[in-house]
Amino acid sequence: MVDLQTLEQNLTSNKPFMGLFYTVVALGCMYRDGGSFRPGEGLAWRLFSQVIAVYSDIILSKRTLISMQASGIRSMIPKYEGLFIREAARAAAALSKREFEDPRRESSRRATFWIIYYIEKEYSFHTTLSSVICDEDVSCPLPYPRPVVMDESGLDWIQTAAVFSRILSKAYISLFSVSATMKPKEECLAEIDSLGAEVDGWLQSLPDELRPRHEVWNIRFTKLASLIIALRIQIMYYGLKVSLARLALHLSGSESGRGSEAKASLLLAARAIVGLTQQVPQEPYTPMICLTHMPMMATFILFDYVVQNPRHPETRKSLAYLDITAGYFSRLNLVYASKGTPFGNHLGEFAAIAHQYIRSQEKDGHRPQGAFSDGTAIDPHPDLSLEPIATNQSTGMPELQQNLTLSPPNTVQTLPNSEAAASDMHS
């Protein structure tokens, strides 16, 4: 039982504890229809404003497990995630290098560190920022196994996320950092293959029903926490696959065999992400990477594929997936408009533009004048001797054995800055 007198004393005298307490309660309110972290909206914001008021006191206080937990849990707040994630990472890095003051709470320290590690590595990778946590200095062991039961299967979520985060960290350092741009093309392509093998190994460690399969996802979960974890696993996987495929396409060229494989991988990943949107809760507590960033990225990939391959056999299917994204973003606009904060995007219009473009191609066989016109005629007889979607016998995952065309990227595609996007959504 909670000692109310002790609780009141801690809330008054212990700023890190106060920050942790009010953040946890505010998050709980948000999950129970208590508003969001938009200023002035609901109980969740009123509670969280208490944390903002003492934020400077918290970051200047002595680094303890409580202060690290307070920083870590605040990193889940979309509006200020960039600020909170970096501060949490600094606190975690400091506490990982020295003996912990209370051995009885060692398990909590390990779990807190690796949760922050995962959040910070994912954020840094997708915003193309160097990580605050140096892998060579990490001395904190993984926590003791803590299965998170997901229906009939078991999953140690912290270990699963930690292993994948190490792969993300290696990918950024070896492929996407400034120094990586000076490497020879062959070395980068070999590194992409190596990382791909590591991702496949990580994939095999997951329960079978949670493994991404490049198909419409129709698993149902009875617990919201299980659904969010399952979505994060899918999004983690496809986010990295898209980044590696776009870099491979950039390095190898669109006409090479390696480039064709990369384009097929991009298309399959985009379709899989769109398939996930039917499961994404359009609520304030949903991670931004699941709610907007990855569906946006999938929309751009599909749109690019359609306008570059108007007569390809797979184009009609990609148009259908674009229609799904149009419905998803239209519904998201409606949800936010009903709360007085219109989302304000026009991503749903990409499907209409693509349909109009394809109709123009079918009418005259030439690129129509307008936004996509560069004076180049479309080949009225493109290569259609391409295999439909087949299944890879070694992985059990579908593949496209097709010579697709996509716009060659000048830079590696990354997610939009999540802090800025979150500000648009939650401000």
Residue pairs with C-beta under 8 A, 6 or more apart in sequence:
7 21
10 17
10 18
10 21
11 17
11 18
11 21
12 18
14 66
15 54
15 57
15 58
15 61
16 58
16 61
16 64
16 66
16 67
16 70
17 66
17 70
18 50
18 51
18 54
19 51
19 54
19 55
19 58
19 70
19 74
20 66
20 69
20 70
20 73
22 47
22 48
22 50
22 51
23 48
23 51
23 70
23 73
23 74
23 77
24 73
25 47
26 37
26 43
26 44
26 45
26 47
26 48
26 51
27 44
27 73
27 76
27 285
28 34
29 35
29 42
29 43
29 44
29 47
30 36
30 37
30 42
30 44
30 284
30 285
31 224
31 285
34 42
34 43
34 44
35 41
35 42
35 43
35 44
35 45
35 284
36 42
36 44
36 45
36 284
36 339
36 426
37 44
37 45
37 48
37 77
37 78
37 79
37 284
37 426
38 45
38 79
38 341
38 426
38 427
39 45
39 49
39 427
41 339
44 284
48 77
51 74
58 67
58 70
58 71
59 71
59 87
61 67
63 91
63 94
63 95
64 101
65 95
65 100
65 102
65 105
65 108
65 109
65 112
67 91
68 88
68 91
68 92
68 95
68 109
68 112
68 113
68 116
69 108
69 112
71 84
71 87
71 88
71 91
71 92
71 116
72 88
72 91
72 92
72 112
72 115
72 116
72 119
74 80
74 84
74 88
75 81
75 84
75 85
75 88
75 116
75 119
75 120
76 119
76 287
77 84
78 284
78 287
78 288
78 418
78 422
78 425
78 426
79 422
79 423
79 426
79 427
80 419
81 123
81 288
81 418
81 419
81 422
82 123
82 127
82 417
82 418
82 419
83 419
85 119
85 120
85 123
86 120
86 132
88 116
88 119
88 120
89 116
89 117
89 120
89 131
89 132
89 133
90 132
91 116
92 112
92 113
92 116
92 117
92 120
92 133
93 132
93 133
93 134
93 137
95 109
95 113
95 140
96 113
96 133
96 137
96 138
96 139
96 140
97 137
97 139
100 106
100 109
107 143
107 144
109 140
110 140
110 141
110 142
110 143
110 144
111 143
111 146
111 158
113 140
114 140
114 142
114 143
114 158
114 159
114 161
114 162
115 158
115 161
117 133
117 138
117 162
117 165
118 158
118 161
118 162
118 164
118 165
120 131
120 132
120 133
121 131
121 133
121 165
121 166
121 168
121 169
122 165
122 168
122 236
122 289
123 129
123 418
124 130
124 131
124 132
124 172
125 168
125 169
125 171
125 172
125 176
125 240
125 243
126 239
126 289
126 293
126 414
126 415
126 418
127 414
127 415
127 417
127 418
127 419
128 172
128 176
128 414
130 172
130 177
131 169
131 172
135 166
135 169
142 158
142 159
142 162
143 158
143 159
145 156
145 159
146 156
146 157
146 158
147 154
147 155
147 156
148 154
148 155
148 156
148 157
148 225
148 226
148 229
149 155
149 226
150 207
150 210
150 221
150 223
150 226
150 229
150 230
151 209
151 221
151 222
151 226
153 207
153 208
153 209
153 210
154 207
155 206
155 207
155 210
155 229
157 229
160 202
160 205
160 206
160 233
161 232
161 236
163 202
163 205
164 202
164 236
164 237
164 240
167 195
167 198
167 199
167 202
167 240
168 240
170 195
170 198
171 195
171 240
171 243
171 244
173 180
174 180
174 191
174 195
175 188
175 191
175 192
175 195
175 244
175 247
176 243
176 247
176 412
180 188
183 191
185 251
185 252
188 247
188 251
189 248
189 251
189 252
189 258
192 244
192 247
192 248
195 240
195 244
196 244
199 237
199 240
199 241
200 395
203 211
203 212
203 237
206 233
209 219
210 219
210 230
210 233
212 233
212 234
212 237
212 238
212 272
212 397
213 272
213 396
213 397
213 398
214 268
214 269
214 271
214 272
214 397
214 398
215 272
215 275
215 398
216 275
216 278
217 234
217 272
217 275
217 276
217 278
217 279
219 230
219 279
221 227
221 230
224 281
227 279
227 281
228 281
228 286
228 287
228 290
231 276
231 279
231 280
231 287
231 290
232 287
232 290
234 272
234 273
234 276
235 273
235 276
235 289
235 290
235 294
238 269
238 272
238 273
238 294
239 289
239 294
239 415
241 265
241 269
242 266
242 269
242 270
242 297
242 301
242 413
243 412
243 413
243 414
245 262
245 263
245 265
245 266
245 269
246 262
246 266
246 409
246 412
246 413
247 412
248 258
248 259
248 261
248 262
249 259
249 262
249 263
249 266
249 406
249 408
249 409
250 408
250 409
250 410
250 411
250 412
252 258
252 259
252 262
253 259
253 408
254 260
254 263
254 405
254 406
254 408
260 402
260 403
260 404
263 305
263 404
263 405
263 406
264 399
264 400
264 401
264 402
264 404
266 301
266 305
266 406
267 301
267 302
267 305
267 314
267 318
267 400
267 404
267 406
268 389
268 398
268 399
268 400
269 298
269 301
270 297
270 298
270 301
270 302
270 305
270 321
271 298
271 302
271 317
271 318
271 321
273 294
273 295
273 297
273 298
274 295
274 298
274 299
274 302
274 321
274 324
274 325
274 328
275 321
275 324
276 290
276 294
277 295
277 324
277 325
277 328
278 324
280 286
280 290
280 291
280 295
280 328
282 291
282 331
282 332
282 335
284 426
288 418
288 421
288 422
288 425
289 415
289 418
291 332
291 425
292 332
292 421
292 425
293 415
293 416
293 418
293 421
294 415
295 325
295 328
295 329
296 347
296 416
297 413
297 415
298 321
298 325
299 322
299 325
299 329
299 347
299 350
300 350
301 406
302 318
302 321
302 322
302 325
302 354
303 322
303 350
303 353
303 354
304 406
304 407
305 315
305 318
305 404
305 405
305 406
306 315
306 318
306 319
306 322
306 354
306 357
306 358
307 354
307 357
307 372
308 405
308 406
308 407
309 315
309 382
309 404
309 405
310 357
310 358
310 361
310 362
310 378
311 361
311 378
311 379
311 380
311 382
311 384
312 382
312 384
312 386
312 402
312 404
313 384
313 386
313 388
314 388
314 389
314 400
314 402
314 404
315 358
319 351
319 354
319 355
319 358
322 350
322 351
322 354
323 351
325 347
325 348
325 350
325 351
326 347
326 348
326 349
326 350
326 351
326 352
327 348
329 343
329 345
329 347
329 348
330 348
332 343
333 342
333 343
333 344
333 345
333 348
335 343
336 342
336 343
336 425
337 343
341 425
343 425
344 424
353 371
357 368
357 372
360 368
361 367
361 368
361 378
365 377
365 378
365 380
366 377
366 378
367 373
367 374
367 375
367 376
367 377
367 378
383 403
386 401
386 402
386 403
387 400
387 401
387 402
389 398
389 399
389 400
390 398
390 399
390 401
391 397
391 398
391 399
392 398
392 399
